[in-house]
């Protein structure tokens, strides 16, 4: 199999690593010339291209069996709500449109922020049948629009993911980053549920989708027996553990207050390797 990974950040590189371990051919993209060597250390080829560049993406995708859209807006550049709209639209929606125009098999990494705070769901759990939220938050608006753009492909798949991490050290570093570059505040809401996903499981989910021709929209959220903590409780504990000041939560980007279920995705044969209990 030959795949194009549009956006080789943390998750994209992990997908590439697992794909290469299976003997697949992988092309990875970046928007930064300085990252070419890093990407070529994992992928067969690195291409410098913007996700919004229709012709550039089409050329990069020539001969591939699928495009994995793993683009991610810069957390620092989009910290303020007024900045998020243009950035999220450019990165998420335009990349989804370029991918679906270039190939009929597209996998799009989305976010559970498409559900907003989840209060439109009267039940105990969020499922794929839960309507996406309608609000004025760019994260909700443009992840939803990015999904729809990618699903214009004849064979599209959407993964609705929570926050992605790779190691316990990630969390302390994020608190430090928020203090250094964002004034010690974050756009998230302290009352929402927080159940992050390990990057290894994100990559395993993508490989599972490709190997089993899974299509449609899926919650891909670790949903084990340990309930998710609130955003505020989790990050307060991280701040205390790492000896840092606690963050301020501005309540702009909402994720569901209730637990999410990935029953539909697990029914395709996927099982999570990492659970929230590892980091709570």
C-alpha positions as CSV (number, residue, x, y, z in Angstrom):
1,X,0.0,0.0,0.0
2,X,1.1,3.5,-0.7
3,X,-0.3,6.5,1.3
4,X,0.1,10.2,1.4
5,X,0.1,11.8,4.9
6,X,-1.0,15.4,4.6
7,X,0.5,17.0,7.7
8,X,3.4,15.1,9.4
9,X,3.2,16.4,13.0
10,X,3.1,14.1,16.0
11,X,0.2,12.0,14.8
12,X,1.2,12.0,11.1
13,X,4.7,10.8,11.9
14,X,3.4,8.0,14.1
15,X,1.1,6.8,11.3
16,X,4.1,6.9,8.9
17,X,6.2,4.9,11.4
18,X,3.5,2.2,11.8
19,X,2.8,2.1,8.0
20,X,6.5,1.7,7.2
21,X,6.7,-1.2,9.7
22,X,4.1,-2.9,7.6
23,X,6.2,-2.4,4.5
24,X,4.0,0.3,3.0
25,X,5.3,3.2,1.0
26,X,4.7,6.6,2.7
27,X,4.9,10.2,1.4
28,X,4.7,12.8,4.1
29,X,4.1,16.5,3.7
30,X,5.1,19.6,5.7
31,X,4.7,23.3,5.2
32,X,8.2,24.0,6.5
33,X,11.4,23.3,4.4
34,X,13.3,22.9,7.7
35,X,11.4,19.7,8.6
36,X,12.2,17.8,5.4
37,X,15.1,15.8,6.9
38,X,13.0,14.9,10.0
39,X,10.2,13.6,7.8
40,X,12.5,11.7,5.4
41,X,14.0,9.9,8.4
42,X,10.6,8.2,8.7
43,X,8.9,8.4,5.3
44,X,10.1,7.4,1.9
45,X,9.7,10.9,0.6
46,X,8.9,14.4,2.0
47,X,7.0,17.1,0.1
48,X,6.7,20.7,1.1
49,X,3.2,21.8,0.3
50,X,0.3,23.7,1.8
51,X,-2.9,21.8,2.4
52,X,-4.7,24.5,0.6
53,X,-2.6,24.0,-2.6
54,X,-5.0,21.9,-4.7
55,X,-2.5,21.2,-7.5
56,X,0.3,20.6,-5.1
57,X,-1.6,18.1,-3.1
58,X,-2.9,16.4,-6.3
59,X,0.7,16.0,-7.5
60,X,1.9,14.7,-4.2
61,X,-0.9,12.1,-4.2
62,X,-0.2,10.7,-7.6
63,X,-0.2,6.9,-7.4
64,X,-1.2,6.6,-3.8
65,X,-4.0,4.3,-2.4
66,X,-5.2,6.8,0.2
67,X,-4.7,10.3,1.7
68,X,-4.5,10.6,5.5
69,X,-5.3,14.2,6.5
70,X,-3.4,14.8,9.7
71,X,-3.1,18.6,9.7
72,X,-3.2,20.5,13.0
73,X,-3.6,24.3,13.5
74,X,-0.9,25.9,15.6
75,X,-2.0,26.1,19.2
76,X,0.1,29.2,19.8
77,X,-1.0,31.1,16.7
78,X,-4.6,30.2,17.3
79,X,-4.7,30.8,21.0
80,X,-7.1,33.8,20.6
81,X,-10.6,33.3,19.3
82,X,-10.3,36.1,16.8
83,X,-7.2,34.3,15.3
84,X,-8.7,30.8,15.2
85,X,-11.3,31.3,12.5
86,X,-9.0,32.1,9.5
87,X,-6.3,29.7,10.7
88,X,-8.7,26.7,11.3
89,X,-10.4,27.4,8.0
90,X,-7.2,27.5,6.1
91,X,-5.7,24.4,7.7
92,X,-8.7,22.1,8.2
93,X,-11.3,23.0,5.5
94,X,-8.9,23.7,2.7
95,X,-6.8,20.6,3.4
96,X,-10.0,18.5,3.4
97,X,-11.1,20.0,0.1
98,X,-7.6,19.4,-1.5
99,X,-7.6,15.8,-0.3
100,X,-11.1,15.0,-1.6
101,X,-10.3,16.7,-4.9
102,X,-7.1,14.7,-5.3
103,X,-8.3,11.2,-4.3
104,X,-11.4,9.1,-3.7
105,X,-10.0,7.5,-0.5
106,X,-9.5,10.1,2.3
107,X,-9.1,9.7,6.1
108,X,-9.6,12.9,8.1
109,X,-8.5,13.4,11.7
110,X,-11.2,15.5,13.3
111,X,-12.0,16.4,16.9
112,X,-14.7,15.8,19.4
113,X,-15.0,19.6,19.6
114,X,-17.5,19.1,16.7
115,X,-20.0,18.2,19.5
116,X,-19.3,21.5,21.4
117,X,-20.2,21.0,25.1
118,X,-22.5,18.1,24.2
119,X,-25.6,19.5,25.8
120,X,-27.6,18.7,22.7
121,X,-27.3,15.0,23.7
122,X,-29.9,14.1,26.3
123,X,-28.4,10.7,26.9
124,X,-25.5,9.6,29.2
125,X,-23.0,9.1,26.4
126,X,-22.1,10.9,23.2
127,X,-22.4,8.7,20.1
128,X,-22.0,9.4,16.4
129,X,-25.8,9.9,16.3
130,X,-25.4,12.9,18.5
131,X,-25.8,16.0,16.3
132,X,-22.8,18.2,15.9
133,X,-23.0,21.5,17.8
134,X,-24.0,24.8,16.2
135,X,-22.1,27.7,17.9
136,X,-19.7,30.5,17.1
137,X,-16.5,28.7,18.2
138,X,-14.1,28.3,15.2
139,X,-12.9,24.9,16.4
140,X,-16.4,23.5,16.3
141,X,-17.3,25.2,13.0
142,X,-14.2,24.4,11.1
143,X,-13.5,20.8,12.3
144,X,-17.1,20.1,11.2
145,X,-16.6,21.8,7.9
146,X,-13.3,20.0,7.4
147,X,-15.1,16.7,8.0
148,X,-17.6,17.6,5.3
149,X,-14.9,18.7,2.9
150,X,-13.0,15.4,3.3
151,X,-16.2,13.3,3.1
152,X,-16.8,14.7,-0.4
153,X,-14.4,11.8,-1.4
154,X,-16.2,8.7,-2.6
155,X,-14.7,6.7,0.2
156,X,-14.2,8.9,3.2
157,X,-13.5,8.2,6.9
158,X,-13.6,10.7,9.8
159,X,-11.9,10.0,13.2
160,X,-13.3,12.3,15.9
161,X,-10.4,12.4,18.4
162,X,-9.8,13.9,21.8
163,X,-6.6,15.6,22.8
164,X,-3.5,13.6,21.6
165,X,-0.5,12.8,23.8
166,X,2.6,10.7,23.5
167,X,4.0,10.5,27.1
168,X,3.3,11.8,30.6
169,X,5.9,14.5,30.1
170,X,3.7,16.0,27.4
171,X,1.3,17.4,29.9
172,X,3.8,19.3,32.0
173,X,5.4,20.8,28.9
174,X,2.0,22.0,27.7
175,X,1.4,23.8,31.0
176,X,4.8,25.4,30.6
177,X,4.0,26.4,26.9
178,X,0.7,28.0,28.0
179,X,2.5,30.1,30.6
180,X,5.3,31.1,28.2
181,X,3.3,31.8,25.0
182,X,-0.3,32.2,26.0
183,X,-0.2,34.2,29.2
184,X,-1.1,31.2,31.4
185,X,-4.5,30.7,29.9
186,X,-6.1,28.2,27.6
187,X,-9.3,28.5,25.5
188,X,-10.8,25.3,26.9
189,X,-13.5,25.0,29.6
190,X,-12.6,23.5,33.0
191,X,-16.0,21.8,33.4
192,X,-15.7,19.6,30.3
193,X,-14.7,15.9,30.3
194,X,-11.0,15.2,29.5
195,X,-10.1,11.8,28.0
196,X,-7.0,12.1,25.9
197,X,-5.8,9.5,23.4
198,X,-2.3,8.1,23.1
199,X,-0.7,8.9,19.7
200,X,0.0,5.2,19.2
201,X,-3.7,4.4,19.3
202,X,-4.4,7.2,16.8
203,X,-1.9,5.7,14.4
204,X,-3.2,2.2,15.1
205,X,-6.8,3.4,14.3
206,X,-5.6,4.8,11.0
207,X,-3.9,1.6,10.0
208,X,-6.9,-0.4,11.1
209,X,-9.2,1.8,8.9
210,X,-6.9,1.3,5.9
211,X,-6.5,-2.4,6.3
212,X,-10.2,-3.1,6.9
213,X,-11.8,-0.6,4.4
214,X,-13.6,1.2,7.3
215,X,-15.7,4.2,6.1
216,X,-17.9,6.7,7.8
217,X,-17.6,8.9,10.9
218,X,-16.4,7.5,14.2
219,X,-15.7,8.6,17.7
220,X,-12.2,7.4,18.5
221,X,-12.0,8.1,22.2
222,X,-10.7,5.7,24.9
223,X,-13.9,4.7,26.7
224,X,-12.8,2.3,29.4
225,X,-14.3,1.8,32.8
226,X,-12.4,4.7,34.4
227,X,-14.5,7.9,34.0
228,X,-12.8,10.9,32.4
229,X,-11.8,13.7,34.8
230,X,-12.8,17.3,34.1
231,X,-10.4,19.5,32.2
232,X,-9.9,21.7,35.2
233,X,-9.2,18.8,37.6
234,X,-6.8,17.1,35.3
235,X,-4.7,20.2,34.4
236,X,-4.8,21.5,38.0
237,X,-3.2,18.2,39.1
238,X,-0.6,18.5,36.3
239,X,0.3,22.0,37.4
240,X,0.7,20.9,41.0
241,X,2.7,17.8,40.1
242,X,5.1,19.9,38.0
243,X,5.4,22.8,40.4
244,X,3.8,25.3,38.0
245,X,1.0,27.9,38.5
246,X,-2.4,26.6,37.5
247,X,-3.9,27.6,34.2
248,X,-6.8,29.9,33.6
249,X,-9.6,28.4,31.5
250,X,-11.4,30.8,29.2
251,X,-14.3,28.5,28.2
252,X,-14.2,29.3,24.5
253,X,-13.5,25.8,23.0
254,X,-15.9,23.3,24.4
255,X,-15.7,19.6,24.4
256,X,-18.5,17.4,25.8
257,X,-19.3,17.4,29.4
258,X,-20.4,13.8,29.3
259,X,-18.4,10.7,28.4
260,X,-18.0,9.7,24.7
261,X,-18.4,6.2,23.5
262,X,-16.4,4.5,20.7
263,X,-18.7,1.5,20.6
264,X,-19.3,2.0,16.9
265,X,-15.6,2.0,16.1
266,X,-14.8,-0.9,18.4
267,X,-17.5,-2.9,16.5
268,X,-15.2,-2.8,13.5
269,X,-12.7,-4.8,15.4
270,X,-10.5,-2.1,17.0
271,X,-9.4,-2.1,20.6
272,X,-7.6,0.6,22.4
273,X,-4.1,-0.2,23.8
274,X,-4.0,2.8,26.1
275,X,-6.7,4.0,28.6
276,X,-7.2,7.2,30.6
277,X,-6.3,5.2,33.7
278,X,-2.6,5.5,32.6
279,X,-2.5,9.2,33.1
280,X,-5.2,10.0,35.6
